[in-house]
Structure formats: C-alpha cells, structure tokens
Amino acid sequence: MPLNKNPVLREQKILSALSVFDIAEEGKGVARADDLVVFIEKAIPGDVVDAAVYKKKKSFAQAKIAQLITPSPDRVDAFCEHFGVCGGCKWQHMNYPTQLKYKQKSVLDALQRLAGLETSHAEEILPSAQDRYYRNKLEYTFSNKRWLTDLDGEITDEKEMNALGFHVPLRFDKILEINHCYLQADPSNDLRNKISAFAKEKDISFYDLRAHEGALRNLVIRTSSTGELMVIVIFAYPEEGQVNLMMEFVKNQFPQITSLLYIINQKKNDTFFDQEVLLFSGREFIYEEMEGLKFRIGPKSFYQTNSLQAYELYKITRDFADLTGNELVYDLYTGTGTIANFVAKKARKVIGVEYVPDAIEDAKINSQINGIDNTVFYAGDMKDILNNDFINQNGKPDVVITDPPRAGMHPDVVERLMELKAEKIVYVSCNAATQARDLIRLKEKYDLVRIKPVDMFPHTQHVENVVLLKIKK
C-alpha cells in the first residue's frame, strides 16, 4: 500500500463476509449489505470479503477490501509489480476468460437496460490475440514529486523524488516511477528508464506539476506494426543546452528511432495539439500498415492504440457494412481516415467527416499514398456539416459508418441520421452506455441486426462494440 495513503482505519465501518456477485462500470466489485449496494475496489465476482467503507450515501457505499476471506476461483496473481497503484490495468487479478465474460455482459446490459433492445442474437466477444505489450502508444510524465510505496526504502537524496511514469489515480501532481510496463513492447521500457537515469545523472530538472517549473515534462513513445519507432520528448523550461544534450543522448542510444521529435510546452496543461513539434532527427512521421494499406502517423495523429486488434475491429466493421462496390458511404468521426480508406476499395465512394482539421489532412494523405481516389474528406463540426447543402452536394448515403468518441454522437447528428434514412448504419463504439442512448432514438426507424463486442484493452474494463442497424421496411 502506498505510504502516502492512510491504511484502513479502525474507526471505518467494516461490512463482514460480503459476497461479490458482479462488476461495476468502473471495474469495482459489487456486493450487497442488506439494502446497501457496496462497490469494492479490487474485488471480483466470487470473492467473499470483509469490506472497509470509506464513503457512504443513502443507497450505496464505496469500500476497500479489509480482508479477503475466500478468493474467487477466477482470481489470479497480477503479473505487474505496479498493479493496484498506477491504476492502468485494473483487472490483472482476474483471469482473461472471465474478463471477457464481464465485458460482454456490460455491453449487453447497457443495450438491454438503457435502450430496451433485444440482444439474444449478440455474437461472442472477440478476444485480443495479445494481452500484453499490445499498445502502440504510451505517454509518460516527468515529476519531481514521486509517489512512494512501501517497496521504496528511505529517501535521502532529493533527486530520488524525481519520477518518470504514470499519474497515480486521483492525484494529478503525483507520478509513480515505472520500472517495467507490460503495455508496450521493447524498446519502450528501455527508452523510458535510460532517459530518466540520464536526466538524473545530468541534473536536468523534472517538472513540478504544481509550480509549473522544471525542464522535462512528458515522454511519448509510438511503435508500429512496421517496426518503426517515434519518440517525442516534451520540455517545459529547459536551461541552455539541455534540449540538445537530452536529444543527442536519445539519438545515440537508440539509433533505431525512425522519428525523433521534441516540443517546448509551457502551457498549464499537458496537451500539445496546439504546440509546434520540432524534428531533431529522422522523419516527421512513421508508417502503420494494415492489409497492404499504409497509414502515415504523425505526432498528433489519432490511431487505434492496439494495432493488431484494430485490424480485427475494422474487418468486422467492413463485414457488417457488406459493401458490393456500388454504395456511397458516409464515415462519420473519420479521424485520420483509417476506416474510410480501409473500406474504400469495396465502395463506390466514401465521404469522411471529422472535427479536427489536422486529422483530415492526414486522411487525405493516407488516401494519396495508397492510390485511393474514391474518398473525399471534410473538416468541421458534424452537427453543422450534415446539412441539406452537404447532402445535395455529396449525395444521400447508402451506408453510414460512425465511430464517435466516448461521449457518443451529438443529438443533432442522431436526428440527421434519422432524416437521412440510410439503408444501413454500422455504429462502432468505445462506450456501450452512450451507444445505447443513441440507439434509443435510432431504433424507431432501424432494426438492430448484429452485435459484436471487441476487446481492445485487456486487463481493463474498457470494451468496444460494433452494431449493425438496418432500416425498417
């Protein structure tokens, strides 16, 4: 348990011998104590626990395990030494088949409970072929306020309070030093650890997240299925010569880097989409590849973070669309045009729409480098773009593919889909609850024909879901 946190206090109310029977949206175990629903951190269905309540409302309580009386048969030992502190992989203590079972259940529960939809025809969730080292992008944070755990010895040197790693949940200013992360393949861990050690050796200051001072702020590592590697070092207030010192070190230590970039970000927040990206060596982008198609990935590009499973997700999307080559397809929330370009060879024409102008420029380039000439991309707010002039100019779609962010589609976009009355809608979602909300309206004119959950993020509660809607005859 982290030394910075209070242990379970004696005066906290202990609820004895609770049987955990379900998993909540945020990944906590669910139990009952009379009429009280109890959400228990790190508990899984099948556990019997004594739970220490740390927050209580009228009908529910938040708790931690005070004692694990009987472990669930689905409980396993977490494989990462940082489990339970960094908060990144909250389900490592549950075996993978059981994770899949509860992900499937969460999707179907949302569609049934929130949208009143029949789901008995749902297909089995698609597992991820890799459950470790599956991410192609990680972002780390430098901090001079390291989060200490009971694994750490006595700290005698101020430099030992520097950390390069992940935010501790609910603490924006505290960073857990990561030794080995199982999310991204080599050389990710080696890069992070050597950069951190070099900065400490050369007295390059780590960022102070409260005072907003210090030289080193963030580190972004992107890998690709083509074997290419992008590294972005983000500085805040470096002293003279420190940028070149660090960047030369990274370049010389890791000659396999395809794209080595840096940013000077002196804003109050970590986002760098409005910041200038400077090239130190190599080229300004890397390539991702999928089914013979190449996708150019820049420092600000969005690309699904599980490359292998993204390919499976897009194949399902294309299968649901069942294109014959004659269809006009609208691809909403197209991002960098990955889905649009992926399905283009099976469509007459694909119209991609996305809010972020930089992403649309990437989408156009991705069409060009693949010799795809039947795509058109527009940048702008979806609810404003999809007007009568747009439809008159581009035509009424036969198929709509939509892959919105976690918040789902804007109500105006849903209404526009109701007016467009495309024969088919393929709705890809990373949040079954907001997908269900949108389907409440769409089900008035559409039948829910297929449902296919896809696991993109093993050892987390997150799950993608693809549904096929067909216009009612």
Secondary structure as GFF3:
##gff-version 3
##sequence-region A 1 473
A	DSSP	beta_strand	14	19	.	.	.	ID=ss1
A	DSSP	beta_strand	22	23	.	.	.	ID=ss2
A	DSSP	beta_strand	29	33	.	.	.	ID=ss3
A	DSSP	beta_strand	36	41	.	.	.	ID=ss4
A	DSSP	beta_strand	48	56	.	.	.	ID=ss5
A	DSSP	beta_strand	60	70	.	.	.	ID=ss6
A	DSSP	alpha_helix	96	115	.	.	.	ID=ss7
A	DSSP	beta_strand	137	143	.	.	.	ID=ss8
A	DSSP	three_ten_helix	158	161	.	.	.	ID=ss9
A	DSSP	beta_strand	163	168	.	.	.	ID=ss10
A	DSSP	beta_strand	171	177	.	.	.	ID=ss11
A	DSSP	alpha_helix	188	201	.	.	.	ID=ss12
A	DSSP	beta_strand	216	223	.	.	.	ID=ss13
A	DSSP	beta_strand	229	235	.	.	.	ID=ss14
A	DSSP	alpha_helix	242	253	.	.	.	ID=ss15
A	DSSP	beta_strand	259	264	.	.	.	ID=ss16
A	DSSP	beta_strand	278	282	.	.	.	ID=ss17
A	DSSP	beta_strand	286	290	.	.	.	ID=ss18
A	DSSP	beta_strand	293	297	.	.	.	ID=ss19
A	DSSP	alpha_helix	307	321	.	.	.	ID=ss20
A	DSSP	beta_strand	328	332	.	.	.	ID=ss21
A	DSSP	alpha_helix	338	343	.	.	.	ID=ss22
A	DSSP	three_ten_helix	344	346	.	.	.	ID=ss23
A	DSSP	beta_strand	349	354	.	.	.	ID=ss24
A	DSSP	alpha_helix	357	369	.	.	.	ID=ss25
A	DSSP	beta_strand	375	379	.	.	.	ID=ss26
A	DSSP	alpha_helix	382	385	.	.	.	ID=ss27
A	DSSP	alpha_helix	388	394	.	.	.	ID=ss28
A	DSSP	beta_strand	399	402	.	.	.	ID=ss29
A	DSSP	alpha_helix	411	420	.	.	.	ID=ss30
A	DSSP	beta_strand	424	429	.	.	.	ID=ss31
A	DSSP	alpha_helix	432	442	.	.	.	ID=ss32
A	DSSP	beta_strand	446	454	.	.	.	ID=ss33
A	DSSP	beta_strand	464	471	.	.	.	ID=ss34
###
